[in-house]
């Protein structure tokens, strides 16, 4: 009887855990959101001060000092974007619930990312290239789409060199959207696996390895697909998303 009672208790506990999995306590979520918001504000101030140092406004830097400051600027920018991503998802209840609408991709998803990363792009000397027709509209959640482009551009800054190219090609009822960067191509054998959880583009790379996984989750939530292709002089990432209705 005791064994049966223990099994019944375990089943009850399992059911309770299953029913509450993924449902964070509202108070805990509010605290985490508050901390993330304060971190974002502090990092904004820190980023401004480091940018002043990197630009030499506080005095000239020796080459080794400048190298360290540039790396610090890149790290702070990456952390700020990570916090902003968390805040974006928290505002949606902590999940990836999409609220699709007709989105003009360049103006509402790409250019906000480029403005946010302007200092880092300038310091890396990355050239922006566009293979972009007019009126590229997709049916997507604009906030989630911006998170996708944010992760792809940050990856280009971390692992690429020379240039970043944005492309869009109509493919039936979809748009094929590309983000490519110069540098050493990703090996073909690795291209299929880099969208997995905790997978980094380089073994010695920084970060948790969740950026591309998040991109895949967001694109799939919109009924689309994402993949990577090595180029002769770099690497290209592609998102296939449904075109806006009537376009």
N, C-alpha and C positions, 0 to 999 in steps of 0.2 A: 504493500500500500504506500509505504514511504517513497519507493522508487517511482511509482505512478504519480505521486504528488509532485516529486521533483521534476519529472518530465512535463507535467502540466504547467508548473511554474516556468520552466525554460521556454515552453511554447508561447506562454503569455508574454514573457520578456522579449522573445524574438518578434512576435507580432507588434509589440509596442515599439521596438526599435525600427522595424520595417516601416511602420506608419509615420514615424517621426524623422526618418532619414531624409536629409536634404532640407529639412524645415528648421532653420536656425532660430533660436530664441529671439524674439523681437528686440528685447532689451540688449542682448549681446550684439545683435546686428547693428543696433543704433550706436552702441559704444564703438564698435569697429569702424563704422562709417565716420563717426566724429573724429576718431584718431587719424583716419586716412585723410580727412579734410584738413586737419591741422598740419599733418605731414606735408600735404600739397602746398599749403601756404608757406611753410618754413622752407621747402625746397625751392619755391619761387624766389624767395629772398636770397637763398644761397646761390641759386643759378645766376641771378643778377650780379652778385658780387664776384662770382668766378668769371663771368663774362667780362666784367670790367678789367679783371686781372689779365685775361687772355688777350684782350684788345690792347693792352699796354697803357690803358688810361691812368693807371696808378704808378706808372714808371716802367721803363724797359726791363725785360726779362732776359736772363741768360738762356741759351738754347736748351739746356737741361731743365731749367725751371719752366720754360714754356712747354716743353714736352709733358711735364707732370701736370701743369695747369690744364692743358688741352685734354688729357686723359680724365682729369677730375671733372671737367665740364661735360664730357661725354657720359661719365658715370652718373652724375647728378641728373642730367637730362633723361637718361634711361630710367632712373628711379622715379623721377617725376611722372614720366609717362606710365610706369607701372601703377603708381598710386592713382593716376587719373583713370586708368582702365578699371581699377577696382571701384572707384567712385561711380563710374558710368554704369557698371553692372549692379552696384548696390542700389542706385536709383531705380533700377528695373526690378527690384525685389531680390537681387542676388543671383538672378538667372539670365538665360539668353532668350527670354520671351520677345519675339519680334513683333513690331507694329509696322508692317510694310506700307509704303506710300511711293508715289512716283518721285524718284530722286535724280537730280542732275548731278552726275557722279563727280565731275571735276570741281564744280563750285562748292558742293556740299560735303564731299568726303575727302578729296585729295588736297585741295588748297588749304583747308584748315590744318591738316597735318603738316604741310610744308611751312606754313607760318609758325607753327609751334616748334618745329625743328630747324628754323632758319639759322640760328647760331651754329648749331652742329654741322649743318650742311655747308655753311660758309667755311668753317674751320677745316673741314675735310676736303674742301675744294671740289665738291660734287657738282657736275653739270647736269641740269635738268633737261631732258629730251622728251618731246611729245610726238607721238604718232596718233593724233586724237581728232576724230571728226566732230562736227557740230552736233549738238542735241543728243548726247549719250545719256539716256534716261533708263534706269532700271527700276524694277519693283522690289524695294528693299527697305529695311529699317535704316534711316540715315545715320543714327548714332552707332549702330553695330557695324555698318559699312565703313565708317570712319575709323573704328577700332581695327578693322581688317587692314586698311591702308596704313594706319599707324604702325602696326607690327611689321608689315612688309618693308616700309621705308626704314624703320629702325634696323631691321636685318641687313638692308642694303648698306647702311652706314657702318654697321659693325663688321660686316664680312666682305663688302664690295669695295670697289675703288674706281675713281674716275668719273662715272656717270650713273644716272638713274633714268630709265626710260618708261614712260607711261603710254600704254597703247589700248585701243578699243576697236574691235572688229565685230560687226553684226553677223550673227550666225543663226539664221532662221528666226525663231521666236526668242532667242537669247542674245546677250552681249558677251563676248569673250574679252575680258579685261586683263591686261598684263602689267606687271611691274618687273622690270629687268634691271640688272646692274652689271657693271663691268667688274673684272677680276677673275680669279681662278674659278672655273666652272665646278659646280657640284657634280661628283661622279654619278653616272647614270644609275648605278646599283644602289645609291643612297637616296636618289630623288624620290623613290616611292615610299620611303619610310620616314621622311623628315616631318611629316604631319602627325606623327604619333606623340602621345603624351610623354613629357620629360625627354624628348629627343632634341639635341642641339645640333646646329649646323656644323660646328667644329668641336672636336673632343675637348679642346682647351678653352672653348667658348664660355662666356659668362651667362648668367641667367638660369632660370629654372627649366628651360626647354618647354615652355607652355605657349609661346607666342603663335607658332604655326599651328599647333593643335587647336588653339582658340579660333584662328582664322578658319580652319576646316569646319569646326563645329558651327560657326556663324553661317558660313556659306551653305552648309548642308541644311541648316534650319530654314533657309530660304528656298530649298529645293534645288540648289545648284551644286556644282562640283569644283574642286580645286586641285591643281597639280603643278608640278615643277619640271622644267626642261633645261638641261645644260646647253649653253651656247658656245660658239667658238671662242668668244671673248668674255664670257660671263655666265650668268644664270638668270632664267626667267621664271616667274611665278604667274599662274593664270587662274582667274576666277570666272566661272561661267554662271551668269545670273539671268533671270528672266527679264526681258525688256518690259518697259512700262506699257500698259494697255493702250492699244491704238497707235503705237509707235513702230 
